[in-house]
Amino acid sequence: MSVERADFGAFFAAVRGGHRPFRWQERLLDHILRTGRWPDQLVAPTGAGKTSVIDVHVFAVALMASGHPVRVPRRLALVVDRRALVDDQHEHATSIARQLAEARDGRTVLARTAEALDTLRVGRKDRAAGPLSTALLRGGAPPSREWLDDPVGCAVLCATPDMWGSRLLLSGYGSRAQAWPREAGLLAYDTVAVVDEAHLSQQLVTTARRVAELATVVEEPLGVPVLQVVETTATPRADAGVAVGVEPDDLAVDEALRQRLTTPKPVTLLPLASWPIPHSGPARKAGVMALADEAVRLRKAYDRTVGCFVNTVAVAAAVAGELRARGLATELICGRLRPYDVRRLRPPTSKLLSIAGDPKVDVLVSTQSLEVGVDLDLAAAVTELAPGGAIAQRAGRVNRLGQRTAEVTVVVPAADLPTGAQSGPYQRDDLAAALTWLEQRQSADAAGLAPWALREPRPPAPALRRDLLQRLELAQAWHLARTSDDLAAAQDDLDLWLSDNLDEPDHEIGLVVRRALPADESDAVRLIEKLPPRKHEVFPVSIRQAAMIRARLKPGSVLVRPGGDAPRPLTDDDRLRPGDQLVIDDTNELFTAGVLDPDGNQRVDDVLDLLDEPGPGDVVLRIEPDSAAHRRFLDAVAATTELTEPNPAEPDPVEIARLLRVHREGLTPLPMVVAAAGLLDRTAEERAEAEVIPYWQESDDGKPELFRLIVVDLRKASADAELRQTWTPHRRTVTLSRHSEAVAVRAGTVAGRLGLAVELVEALRLAGLHHDDGKADDRFQHLLRAGSAPGELLAKSRARHTRTLRRREAANLPTGWRHEQLSVVLAWPTLSALDERWRELAARLIGTSHGHGRPGFPHTSGHLVDNADKVAATLYDEGLWDELIERTHARWGVWGCAYLEALLRAADGQVSAEGS
């Protein structure tokens, strides 16, 4: 079964609750299918439905899979500097992915689309994974990694500028250095990036287009589409390339679109002597009272939920507190909330953050978090003065469908703004320009802040907070490609190519609150290692704000560096990096009304147990404290595993699984058990591939009590790219010959599906065949066998205690010894039959097959092999390897080489996860 162009309307309606596409969305699809390229500009005012680029992308790729002759990018990256919008876009993408995965009737358009997308993928097709991959890449959330293992499938990535841009520049925040080339290669090829609010990310757009240029100007192009970059804008620029979007004639045809864009939104300016609202004192109270008074007036006038947008978290919390004190049902949303806290305001729990709205809520108070993208339909709004673009976006949350009258009140200064005045992140010049523009809108245009009326004159763009935009040069790209070197300082320099504001770049870390975090640092670290932060429990925090929060933290916090090694205690010497996560005890008082606040003095609850959407492979079982089921369960556990005291002998996972099976029914609230899905239904032998960790806390009488029991399925380690190099969770033995042959076949298949030249396909196949040759080393085999008898050469170990795999000293291997470095030496005679360029490419792919060797390895030939070897000496003592890296960069480019490495590593990852 396949899909045709005529099916787009039905597909769009199926994933959009019956709504048909607008004409501009149809034109966008036709432009892509006609040219194979996305436009340079996407012209869509607020409310026009820009998130539909996800729908267009998925269907265009399905058409390509169905035989449409024009090749389109397989990956879509949506990039915007708003956490709430990133999450909203990711939610829509995952909704489409879920609908496609659940489509069963082959006659429906969804089922046919899913089947078409499935034909793109290679290897074992996991129905649970679905035909569409999605990824979330933003600060404060554990980064998605699964998309790296499927370079041929359709994917949607939702990201903030720093998280996406750092990955494009081979320096991904929150990722291991070994993953940087994979991420950069897949983002630079077969990807389209749609940068929303591009006027706020000018440097990012400049850098991304420069990367695309550098990927094109190489000696030997790959024949794969290079990165395409799309700016979204409300008004096209003649100097910015091809534009597709809403046109005036569309309003005469699309009635719903006309209502959204042209229904008047009168604007009223409310002068306030105490604006900008200060941090404290009577003037602060006066500002908070004025905002609350106007919100109350609007609520009475419209008898529906109204919005109150402010510029700082402190003012938001104060206004929300004042409104609640007056008896109004008030919800507060800002960027420092956990996804769990926001999720309770979304369907099915609540309809507040949806077009339908929640009639039980009187006022929604927010910072700039909800300015963009979120489908709110507020009756009216009051907002603090902000830059013109921010005001336009806030107004876009009012009367979103254009089905009634509405108004927007803007609190402005009663006198001229003083020199140096600032409100939250906004500067005086931008605020003054916005005020002048708003005065014109109020007096000259009855349409007020209606989106269509804001095309001319456009809202004033914020001033660039840097002297000039930086151009990435080839030499700098080659420097960034040295991913095996310690380039921590280079990561600090990424703002030069990514940020519009060099004074205060807005990077983020995540903060996680856990109940009863063990006082002993080693116990706390072990706990977090086994039960790392989950997306729903992470507070996003900017790094500059984290400095204030960090000074108030109680001892015992744990630092989690997603791209680094194991968690560790936070020390005074630790410098926080974008993407880091801090796990703190729930006794820390850093909050105000549930909002993270450096000046706060309240606590918040641990919400790990309130896992609404378990992660891949998780099932949540809860036991009501002091219930009969609770007592039976703990009695049985204690009798069987001696869990009567802390730090007992390790419980038997088979027996624990049996007990969980007995008490699986009727278990609710706490303590919680996190186990692997299906663990309870496996055989005893399979259940033994688990680790059980008791989590204790001190009870009221000072005695230890079991708070949580964590059952960790070691099979999930197959998702760890570093660990699966040497370990398999599968029961069968993985021999070196079988694994190498499987990777070779898969690498060739992947390359063939992508349409690479025959020579490139063969280079990848040979690299797959020889990438693990170095594992034949006796010392490495001793490591893999973990004490078992010698036999056929192994590619993976089945030792249960995976930590021993990293203790290489037991096998007499030098620290940092890499088997793929030896693989190049052993494969070199076979590769010598090839033409020089293909020999060097295949050798490079072998040596970099796990992200190392870029450009060098830590060992000379003497450490690599026991006996003198001329090939090893030439490669690693005389500099041939470094020359080879440079020549391959010259031929295929920095990002071209990274892309080819990503294909090989994806093939290796796929077959490893499948047990080969």
C-alpha positions in Angstrom: 0.0 0.0 0.0 1.2 3.6 -0.6 0.0 7.2 -0.5 -0.6 9.8 -3.2 -0.5 13.5 -3.2 -4.3 13.6 -3.2 -4.3 11.9 0.3 -2.7 14.9 2.1 -6.0 16.5 3.1 -7.2 13.2 4.6 -3.9 12.6 6.4 -3.9 16.2 7.8 -7.5 15.8 9.0 -6.7 12.4 10.6 -3.9 13.8 12.7 -5.6 17.2 13.3 -9.0 16.1 14.7 -10.8 16.6 11.4 -9.4 20.0 10.4 -8.4 20.3 6.7 -5.2 22.0 5.7 -5.1 25.7 4.7 -4.1 26.6 1.1 -0.7 27.8 2.2 0.0 24.5 3.8 -0.9 22.7 0.5 1.4 25.1 -1.4 4.2 24.3 1.0 3.9 20.6 0.3 3.7 21.2 -3.5 6.8 23.4 -3.4 8.8 20.7 -1.6 7.6 18.0 -3.9 8.4 20.1 -7.0 11.9 21.2 -6.0 13.1 18.8 -3.3 13.8 21.8 -1.2 12.0 23.7 1.5 11.7 27.4 1.0 14.2 29.8 2.6 11.3 31.7 4.3 8.0 30.4 5.7 5.6 33.4 5.8 3.0 32.6 8.5 1.7 35.2 11.0 0.8 34.1 14.5 -2.2 31.8 14.4 -1.7 30.6 10.8 -0.6 27.1 12.0 3.2 26.9 11.6 3.3 23.7 13.6 1.8 22.0 10.6 5.3 21.8 9.1 5.5 18.5 11.0 2.5 17.2 9.2 3.9 18.4 5.8 7.3 16.8 6.5 5.9 13.4 7.5 3.6 13.2 4.5 6.3 14.4 2.1 8.7 11.7 3.3 5.9 9.1 3.0 5.3 10.2 -0.6 9.0 9.8 -1.3 8.9 6.3 0.2 5.9 5.6 -2.0 7.9 6.3 -5.1 7.6 10.1 -5.7 10.6 10.9 -7.9 11.8 14.0 -5.9 14.0 13.3 -2.9 13.2 15.2 0.3 15.0 15.5 3.7 14.2 12.6 6.0 14.7 14.6 9.2 12.9 17.8 10.3 14.4 19.9 13.1 12.1 22.5 14.6 14.2 25.0 16.4 12.8 27.8 18.7 14.0 29.6 21.8 10.9 28.8 23.8 10.8 25.8 26.1 7.0 25.7 26.1 6.8 25.7 22.3 9.5 23.1 22.0 7.5 20.8 24.3 4.3 21.6 22.5 5.8 20.8 19.1 7.3 17.6 20.5 3.9 16.6 21.9 2.3 17.1 18.5 5.1 15.1 16.8 4.7 12.2 19.3 0.9 12.3 18.8 1.4 11.7 15.1 4.0 9.0 15.8 1.6 7.3 18.2 -1.3 7.4 15.7 0.9 6.0 12.9 2.2 3.2 15.2 -1.3 2.3 16.2 -2.8 2.4 12.7 -3.8 -1.2 11.8 -6.4 -1.0 9.1 -4.4 -0.9 5.8 -7.2 0.9 4.0 -7.0 4.1 6.1 -4.7 6.9 5.1 -2.8 6.6 8.4 -2.1 2.9 8.0 -0.9 3.5 4.4 1.3 6.4 5.5 2.7 4.2 8.3 3.4 1.4 5.9 5.1 3.7 3.4 7.4 5.1 6.2 8.1 1.6 7.4 9.6 0.7 4.0 12.4 3.3 4.6 13.7 1.5 7.6 16.1 -1.5 7.6 16.7 -4.3 9.9 14.2 -5.7 12.4 11.2 -3.4 12.5 10.0 -3.0 16.0 6.3 -2.3 15.9 6.4 -0.6 19.3 9.0 1.9 18.0 6.7 2.9 15.1 7.5 4.3 11.7 8.2 7.9 12.9 11.0 8.8 15.3 10.8 11.9 17.5 13.4 13.6 19.7 13.4 16.3 22.3 16.6 18.4 22.6 16.4 21.2 25.1 18.3 22.2 28.2 17.0 20.7 31.5 15.7 17.6 29.8 17.6 14.3 29.2 18.4 14.5 25.5 16.9 11.9 23.2 19.4 9.6 21.5 17.3 6.9 19.7 17.1 9.0 16.5 20.9 8.4 16.0 20.3 4.7 15.3 17.9 5.3 12.4 19.5 7.5 9.7 17.2 6.2 6.9 13.8 6.7 8.7 11.6 9.7 9.0 12.3 11.8 12.1 11.1 15.0 13.8 13.5 16.7 16.3 12.3 19.5 18.5 15.1 21.6 20.0 16.2 24.9 21.5 18.8 26.8 19.5 21.8 26.0 21.8 21.0 22.3 21.9 20.5 22.0 18.2 23.3 24.4 17.2 25.9 22.8 19.5 25.2 19.4 18.0 25.6 20.8 14.5 29.0 22.2 15.5 30.3 18.8 16.8 30.0 19.9 20.4 26.6 18.7 21.5 25.6 20.0 25.0 24.7 17.1 27.2 26.1 14.5 24.9 29.2 12.3 25.1 32.1 13.6 23.0 32.0 10.2 21.1 28.5 11.0 20.0 29.3 14.5 18.6 30.3 13.4 15.1 27.2 11.2 14.8 24.9 14.1 15.8 26.6 16.6 13.5 26.7 14.3 10.5 23.0 13.5 10.7 22.0 17.1 11.2 24.1 18.4 8.4 22.7 15.9 5.8 19.2 14.8 4.9 17.8 17.4 7.4 15.7 20.5 7.1 15.8 23.0 10.0 12.9 25.3 10.5 14.0 28.1 12.8 10.9 29.8 14.4 11.2 33.4 15.4 14.4 33.6 13.3 14.8 37.3 14.1 15.8 36.2 17.6 18.3 33.6 16.3 20.1 35.5 13.5 23.6 34.1 14.4 22.3 30.5 14.5 20.7 30.9 11.0 23.9 32.4 9.7 26.0 29.5 11.1 23.6 26.8 10.0 23.6 28.1 6.4 27.4 28.4 6.5 27.7 24.7 7.6 25.5 23.8 4.6 27.8 25.8 2.3 30.9 24.1 3.7 29.3 20.7 3.3 28.6 21.5 -0.3 32.0 22.9 -1.3 34.0 19.7 -1.0 36.1 17.6 -3.5 33.8 14.7 -3.5 30.1 15.4 -2.6 28.2 12.5 -1.0 25.1 12.9 -3.2 22.9 13.3 -0.2 20.9 16.5 0.4 22.8 18.9 2.6 21.2 20.8 5.4 18.3 23.2 4.4 17.5 26.1 6.7 14.1 27.8 6.8 13.3 31.0 8.6 9.7 31.7 9.8 8.5 35.2 9.5 5.3 37.2 9.4 6.6 39.3 6.5 8.8 38.1 3.7 12.1 39.9 2.9 13.1 40.3 -0.7 16.8 39.5 0.1 16.1 36.3 2.0 15.4 33.9 -0.8 12.3 31.9 -1.8 9.3 32.5 0.4 6.1 30.3 0.7 3.3 31.1 3.1 0.0 32.9 3.6 -1.0 35.1 0.7 -3.8 37.8 0.6 -5.9 35.7 -1.7 -6.0 32.9 0.9 -8.1 35.0 3.2 -10.9 35.0 0.6 -11.0 31.2 0.4 -10.0 30.0 3.9 -12.7 31.5 6.1 -11.2 30.0 9.3 -7.8 31.5 8.5 -9.4 34.9 7.7 -11.1 34.9 11.1 -7.9 34.0 12.9 -5.8 36.6 11.2 -8.0 39.6 10.7 -10.5 39.7 13.6 -9.6 43.0 15.5 -7.8 42.9 18.8 -7.9 46.5 20.1 -5.0 47.5 22.3 -5.2 49.8 25.3 -2.2 51.3 27.1 -2.3 51.4 30.9 0.3 53.9 32.2 1.9 52.9 35.5 4.2 55.2 37.5 6.0 52.2 39.1 6.9 50.5 35.8 9.3 48.8 35.3 8.2 46.9 38.4 11.1 46.9 40.8 12.3 43.9 42.9 10.9 45.2 46.2 9.3 48.0 48.1 6.0 49.9 47.7 6.5 50.4 44.0 6.7 46.7 43.4 3.4 46.2 45.3 1.7 48.9 43.3 2.8 47.2 40.1 1.5 43.8 41.2 -1.8 45.3 42.3 -2.2 47.2 39.0 -1.8 44.0 37.0 -4.1 42.1 39.3 -6.8 44.8 39.1 -6.7 44.7 35.3 -6.9 41.0 35.2 -9.9 41.1 37.5 -11.6 43.7 35.3 -11.1 41.7 32.1 -12.3 38.5 33.8 -15.5 40.2 34.8 -16.0 41.7 31.4 -15.5 38.5 29.4 -16.6 35.8 31.8 -13.9 33.5 30.5 -10.2 32.7 31.2 -8.0 35.7 30.7 -4.3 35.9 30.5 -1.7 37.9 32.4 1.7 38.0 30.8 4.7 39.4 32.8 8.4 39.6 32.3 9.9 38.0 35.4 9.1 34.9 37.4 9.1 36.9 40.7 6.3 39.2 39.4 4.4 36.3 38.0 4.4 34.5 41.3 3.4 37.7 43.2 0.5 38.4 40.8 -0.7 34.8 41.0 -0.6 35.0 44.8 -2.6 38.3 44.8 -5.2 36.9 42.5 -5.6 33.7 44.5 -6.0 35.9 47.7 -8.9 37.6 45.9 -10.6 34.3 45.4 -9.8 33.8 41.7 -8.9 30.4 40.3 -5.4 31.1 39.0 -2.8 29.0 37.3 0.8 30.0 37.0 3.1 28.8 34.2 6.6 29.8 33.6 9.8 28.3 32.2 11.0 27.1 35.6 8.2 24.6 36.0 8.7 20.9 35.6 7.0 19.2 32.6 4.9 17.3 35.2 3.5 20.6 36.6 2.6 21.8 33.1 1.2 18.5 32.1 -1.5 18.6 34.7 -2.9 21.7 32.8 -3.1 19.7 29.5 -5.7 17.2 28.3 -6.9 14.8 29.6 -6.3 16.3 33.1 -7.2 19.8 32.1 -8.0 21.6 28.9 -6.5 24.9 30.0 -3.5 24.7 27.6 -5.7 23.9 24.6 -8.1 25.7 22.3 -11.0 24.4 24.3 -9.8 26.1 27.5 -10.8 25.3 31.1 -13.9 27.3 32.3 -12.9 26.6 35.9 -9.8 28.8 35.6 -10.2 32.5 35.9 -6.7 33.8 35.1 -3.7 32.2 33.6 -0.5 34.0 34.7 2.7 33.4 32.6 6.0 34.7 31.6 7.3 34.6 28.0 7.1 30.8 28.2 3.6 30.8 26.6 4.2 33.6 24.0 4.8 31.3 21.1 3.1 28.4 19.6 0.9 27.1 22.4 -2.7 26.8 21.3 -4.4 29.0 23.9 -7.6 30.8 23.2 -7.8 33.4 26.0 -10.8 35.8 26.2 -8.5 38.8 26.8 -5.1 39.6 28.3 -3.1 42.2 30.2 0.6 42.2 29.6 3.7 44.1 30.8 5.4 46.1 28.1 7.8 43.9 26.2 9.6 44.1 22.8 7.3 44.3 19.8 7.6 40.7 18.8 6.9 39.5 22.3 3.8 41.7 22.4 2.6 40.3 19.1 3.0 36.7 20.3 1.3 37.4 23.6 -1.6 38.9 21.7 -1.7 35.8 19.5 -2.9 33.8 22.5 -6.0 36.0 22.7 -9.1 35.1 20.7 -6.9 32.7 18.7 -9.7 31.4 16.5 -11.2 34.9 15.9 -14.7 33.9 16.9 -15.4 36.8 19.2 -14.3 40.3 20.3 -11.3 40.7 22.6 -8.9 43.2 23.9 -5.3 43.4 25.0 -4.1 45.8 27.7 -0.4 46.7 27.9 1.0 48.2 31.1 3.5 50.8 30.1 5.6 53.5 32.0 3.8 56.7 32.8 6.9 58.7 31.9 9.9 58.2 29.7 12.0 55.1 30.4 15.1 56.0 32.3 18.5 55.3 30.9 19.5 51.7 31.6 15.9 50.6 32.5 15.3 46.9 32.0 12.4 44.6 32.6 13.3 40.9 33.0 15.4 39.9 29.9 14.3 43.0 27.9 16.5 46.0 27.3 15.5 49.7 27.4 16.0 50.3 23.6 13.8 47.4 22.7 11.1 48.5 25.2 11.2 52.1 24.0 10.8 51.1 20.4 7.9 48.8 21.3 6.2 51.6 23.2 6.4 53.9 20.2 5.0 51.2 18.0 2.1 50.4 20.4 1.1 54.1 20.6 0.7 54.1 16.8 -1.2 50.8 16.9 -3.6 52.2 19.5 -4.3 55.4 17.7 -4.1 54.6 14.1 -5.5 51.1 13.5 -8.8 49.7 14.8 -7.5 46.2 14.1 -5.0 46.7 16.9 -2.9 43.6 17.3 -4.7 41.3 14.8 -1.9 39.2 13.2 -2.7 40.3 9.6 -2.5 44.0 10.7 1.0 43.5 12.0 2.6 42.8 8.6 3.1 46.5 8.1 4.4 48.3 10.0 6.0 45.2 11.5 6.7 45.0 15.3 10.2 46.5 15.8 12.9 43.8 15.9 15.1 43.6 19.0 18.6 45.2 18.7 21.3 42.7 18.1 23.3 42.3 21.3 26.6 41.8 19.5 28.7 44.0 17.1 28.4 41.7 14.1 27.4 38.2 13.0 30.3 35.7 12.9 31.1 33.6 9.9 32.3 30.1 10.6 35.6 29.5 8.6 36.9 26.2 7.3 39.9 26.2 9.8 37.5 26.6 12.7 35.4 23.7 11.4 38.5 21.5 11.3 39.2 22.6 14.9 35.7 21.6 16.0 36.2 18.3 14.3 38.9 17.3 16.8 36.3 15.7 19.0 38.7 13.3 20.7 40.7 16.3 22.1 39.6 18.0 25.3 37.7 20.9 23.8 35.8 22.0 26.9 37.1 25.6 26.3 35.9 25.3 22.7 32.4 24.5 24.0 32.5 27.8 25.9 33.3 29.6 22.6 30.2 28.2 20.7 28.2 31.3 21.6 30.3 33.1 19.1 28.5 31.1 16.4 25.2 30.4 18.1 24.0 33.3 20.2 22.6 36.7 19.4 23.6 38.0 22.8 27.2 37.5 23.8 26.7 39.2 27.1 24.1 36.9 28.6 23.7 33.7 26.5 20.8 31.7 27.9 22.1 28.2 28.5 20.3 25.9 30.8 20.8 23.0 33.3 18.1 20.9 34.9 17.2 20.6 38.6 15.6 17.5 40.0 14.1 17.1 43.5 14.2 13.7 45.1 12.7 12.6 48.4 15.0 11.2 51.1 18.2 11.5 49.0 20.7 9.3 51.0 23.0 11.3 53.2 26.0 9.1 52.3 27.4 10.5 49.0 28.3 7.1 47.6 24.7 5.8 48.3 23.2 8.9 46.7 25.4 8.6 43.6 24.5 4.9 43.3 20.8 5.6 43.6 20.9 8.3 40.9 23.0 6.1 38.6 20.4 3.4 38.7 17.4 5.7 38.6 18.5 8.8 36.6 16.4 11.9 36.2 13.3 11.5 34.1 12.0 14.2 31.8 8.8 14.9 33.7 10.6 15.8 37.0 13.3 18.3 35.7 13.1 22.0 36.5 14.9 24.0 33.7 17.3 26.6 35.1 19.5 29.1 33.3 23.2 28.8 34.2 23.4 32.3 35.5 20.4 31.7 37.7 21.9 28.4 38.8 24.8 30.2 40.3 22.4 31.9 42.8 20.5 28.7 43.4 23.8 26.7 43.9 24.9 28.9 46.7 21.8 28.0 48.7 21.9 24.2 48.1 22.2 21.9 51.1 25.1 19.4 51.0 24.7 16.1 49.3 23.6 17.2 45.8 24.5 14.9 42.9 25.8 16.2 39.5 24.6 14.3 36.4 26.4 15.1 33.2 24.3 13.2 30.5 27.2 13.2 28.1 29.8 12.3 30.7 30.6 9.4 33.1 28.7 8.2 36.1 26.9 10.7 38.4 29.1 12.2 41.1 28.8 14.4 44.2 28.7 18.1 43.3 31.8 19.9 44.4 32.7 23.6 44.6 35.2 23.1 41.7 32.5 21.8 39.3 31.7 24.2 36.6 28.2 23.8 35.3 27.8 23.2 31.6 24.7 23.4 29.4 22.7 20.2 29.7 24.0 19.3 33.2 21.5 18.1 35.8 21.6 18.6 39.6 19.7 16.2 41.8 18.9 17.7 45.2 17.1 16.6 48.3 13.5 17.7 48.8 14.4 19.6 52.0 16.0 22.4 49.9 13.8 25.6 50.0 14.2 27.2 46.6 10.6 27.7 45.5 7.7 30.1 45.5 4.2 28.8 44.8 5.7 25.8 43.1 8.0 27.9 40.9 11.7 27.7 41.1 12.9 31.0 42.6 16.4 31.9 43.7 14.8 34.0 46.5 12.1 31.3 47.3 11.7 29.8 50.8 9.4 26.9 50.1 9.8 23.2 49.2 8.3 21.1 46.4 7.4 17.4 46.3 9.3 14.6 44.6 7.2 13.7 41.6 9.1 10.7 40.3 6.3 8.4 41.5 3.8 10.4 39.5 5.1 9.1 36.2 2.2 9.8 33.9 4.1 8.4 30.9 6.6 5.7 31.7 9.7 5.8 29.7 10.7 3.1 27.2 10.3 -0.3 28.9 9.0 1.0 32.2 6.0 -0.1 34.2 5.0 1.6 37.5 3.6 -0.4 40.4 2.4 1.4 43.5 1.6 0.1 47.0 -0.6 2.1 49.4 1.4 2.6 52.7 0.1 0.6 55.6 -2.3 -1.3 53.4 -2.7 -5.1 53.7 -1.0 -5.4 50.3 1.9 -3.3 51.6 2.4 -5.4 54.7 2.2 -8.7 52.8 4.6 -7.4 50.2 7.2 -6.2 52.6 6.9 -9.3 54.8 7.4 -11.5 51.8 10.4 -9.5 50.6 12.0 -9.4 54.0 11.5 -13.1 54.5 13.0 -14.0 51.2 15.7 -11.4 50.7 16.6 -10.3 54.3 15.6 -6.7 53.5 15.1 -6.0 57.2 18.1 -3.7 57.4 19.7 -1.2 55.1 22.6 -2.4 52.8 21.6 -6.1 52.9 23.0 -8.7 50.6 21.8 -8.1 47.0 18.2 -9.3 46.7 17.5 -12.2 44.3 15.8 -10.5 41.2 14.0 -13.8 40.3 12.4 -14.0 43.7 11.6 -10.2 43.7 9.9 -10.7 40.3 7.9 -13.6 41.7 6.7 -11.5 44.6 5.8 -8.6 42.3 3.7 -11.0 40.2 1.8 -12.1 43.3 1.1 -8.5 44.4 0.7 -6.9 40.9 -3.0 -6.3 41.2 -4.5 -3.5 43.2 -1.2 -1.7 44.0 -1.6 2.1 44.4 0.4 5.1 45.5 3.7 4.5 47.5 6.4 3.2 47.7 7.0 2.7 44.0 8.7 0.0 42.1 10.1 0.8 38.7 10.7 -2.3 36.7 11.1 -3.2 33.1 8.0 -3.8 31.0 7.5 -7.6 30.7 10.0 -8.5 33.4 7.3 -10.2 35.4 6.3 -12.3 32.4 9.8 -13.6 31.6 11.3 -16.9 32.4 13.4 -17.2 35.6 16.6 -17.2 33.6 15.6 -14.0 31.8 14.5 -12.3 35.0 18.0 -13.0 36.4 19.2 -10.2 34.0 18.0 -7.7 36.5 19.4 -5.8 39.5 17.3 -4.9 42.6 18.1 -1.9 44.7 16.4 -1.1 48.0 15.9 2.6 48.7 15.7 3.4 52.4 14.7 6.4 54.4 14.6 7.1 58.1 11.1 6.7 59.6 9.6 8.8 62.4 11.0 6.6 65.1 14.5 6.9 63.6 14.6 3.4 62.2 15.2 2.7 58.5 12.2 1.8 56.4 11.9 0.7 52.8 10.8 3.7 50.7 11.4 2.4 47.1 12.5 -0.8 45.6 14.1 -0.3 42.2 14.2 -3.2 39.7 16.6 -2.4 36.9 16.5 -4.4 33.7 20.0 -4.8 32.5 18.7 -5.4 29.0 18.0 -1.7 28.7 21.8 -1.1 28.6 21.5 -2.0 24.9 20.5 1.7 24.5 23.8 2.8 25.9 26.1 3.3 22.9 29.2 3.1 25.0 28.3 0.0 26.9 26.9 -2.0 23.9 30.4 -2.0 22.3 31.4 -4.8 24.7 28.2 -6.1 26.3 25.1 -7.8 25.1 21.9 -8.2 27.1 20.8 -11.2 24.9 21.2 -14.8 26.0 23.0 -16.1 22.9 26.7 -15.8 22.4 27.8 -13.0 20.0 30.9 -14.1 18.2 33.2 -11.7 16.5 32.8 -13.1 13.1 29.0 -13.1 13.2 28.8 -9.5 14.6 31.3 -8.2 12.0 29.5 -9.8 9.1 26.1 -8.5 10.3 27.5 -4.9 10.7 29.0 -5.1 7.2 25.7 -6.2 5.6 23.7 -3.6 7.5 26.1 -0.8 6.7 26.0 -1.7 3.0 22.2 -1.8 3.1 21.9 1.5 4.9 24.2 3.2 2.4 22.4 1.6 -0.5 19.0 2.8 0.8 20.4 6.3 1.0 21.6 6.2 -2.6 25.3 6.6 -2.0 27.8 5.8 -4.7 28.9 2.2 -5.1 32.4 3.1 -3.9 31.0 4.7 -0.7 28.8 1.7 -0.1 31.8 -0.7 -0.4 33.9 1.5 1.9 31.2 1.4 4.5 30.7 -2.4 4.1 34.5 -3.0 4.5 34.6 -0.7 7.5 31.7 -2.7 9.1 33.5 -6.0 8.4 36.7 -4.9 10.0 35.7 -2.3 12.6 36.0 -4.8 15.5 39.1 -6.7 14.3 41.1 -5.4 17.3 38.8 -7.3 19.7 40.7 -10.4 18.7 43.6 -9.2 20.9 44.1 -11.8 23.7 43.9 -9.2 26.4 40.6 -7.9 25.1 39.2 -11.4 24.8 40.2 -12.0 28.4 38.1 -8.9 29.3 35.1 -10.1 27.4 35.1 -13.6 28.7 35.2 -12.4 32.3 36.7 -15.6 33.5 34.9 -18.0 31.3 36.8 -20.7 29.3 38.5 -19.8 26.0 36.6 -20.5 22.8 35.5 -18.8 19.6 36.4 -15.1 19.5 33.7 -12.9 21.1 32.4 -9.5 20.1 30.4 -9.0 23.2 30.4 -10.1 26.8 27.4 -11.6 28.7 28.8 -10.9 32.1 26.0 -9.7 34.3 28.0 -7.1 36.4 28.7 -4.7 33.6 30.9 -2.4 35.6 33.7 -5.0 35.5 33.8 -4.5 31.7 35.3 -1.0 32.3 38.0 -2.3 34.7 40.5 -2.9 32.0 43.4 -3.2 34.3 42.2 -6.7 35.1 43.0 -7.6 31.5 46.4 -5.8 31.5 45.1 -3.2 29.0 46.5 0.3 29.2 44.2 3.0 30.3 42.2 4.3 27.3 43.3 1.4 25.0 40.9 1.3 22.1 40.3 -1.9 20.1 39.4 0.0 16.9 42.8 1.6 16.8 44.2 -1.9 16.5 41.5 -2.8 14.0 43.0 -0.3 11.6 46.4 -2.0 11.8 44.9 -5.5 11.3 42.7 -4.4 8.4 45.4 -2.4 6.6 46.8 -5.2 4.5 43.3 -6.1 3.2 42.6 -2.4 2.5 45.8 -2.0 0.6 44.2 -3.5 -2.5 41.9 -0.4 -2.7 42.6 2.9 -4.4 44.3 5.3 -2.0 41.3 7.5 -1.3 38.9 4.5 -0.6 41.6 2.8 1.5 42.0 5.9 3.6 38.2 6.4 3.9 37.6 2.8 5.0 40.5 3.0 7.5 39.2 6.2 8.9 35.7 4.7 9.3 37.2 1.7 11.1 39.3 3.8 13.5 36.5 6.2 14.3 33.8 3.6 14.5 33.1 4.3 18.2 33.8 8.1 18.1 37.5 8.0 19.1 40.5 8.7 16.9 39.4 12.2 15.9 42.2 13.0 15.1 44.3 10.8 17.3 44.5 8.0 19.9 46.3 8.2 23.3 48.7 5.3 22.5 51.7 4.7 20.3 52.3 1.4 18.5 54.3 0.1 21.5 51.2 0.2 23.7 48.9 -1.1 21.0 50.6 -4.4 20.1 53.1 -6.6 22.0 55.6 -6.9 19.1 56.9 -4.2 16.8 54.6 -3.7 13.8 55.6 -1.5 10.9 52.0 -0.7 9.9 51.2 0.4 13.5 54.4 2.5 13.7 53.7 4.2 10.4 50.2 5.0 11.4 50.6 6.1 15.0 54.2 7.0 15.5 55.1 8.6 12.2 51.8 10.6 11.7 50.1 8.7 8.9 46.8 8.5 10.8 46.7 12.3 11.4 47.4 12.9 7.7 44.7 10.4 6.7 42.2 12.3 8.9 43.1 15.6 7.2 43.0 14.1 3.7 39.5 12.6 4.2 38.3 15.9 5.6 39.6 17.6 2.4 37.9 15.1 0.2 34.5 14.6 1.8 34.4 17.5 4.2 34.2 17.7 8.0 30.5 17.1 8.0 30.6 14.6 5.2 33.0 12.4 7.1 30.9 12.8 10.2 27.8 11.6 8.3 29.6 8.5 7.0 30.8 7.7 10.5 27.2 8.1 11.7 25.9 5.6 9.1 28.5 3.0 10.2 27.8 3.5 13.9 24.0 3.3 13.3 24.5 0.0 11.6 26.6 -1.3 14.5 24.1 0.0 17.0 21.2 -1.6 15.2 22.7 -5.1 15.0 24.0 -4.9 18.6 20.5 -4.1 19.8 19.2 -7.0 17.8 21.6 -9.4 19.5 24.1 -9.9 16.6 
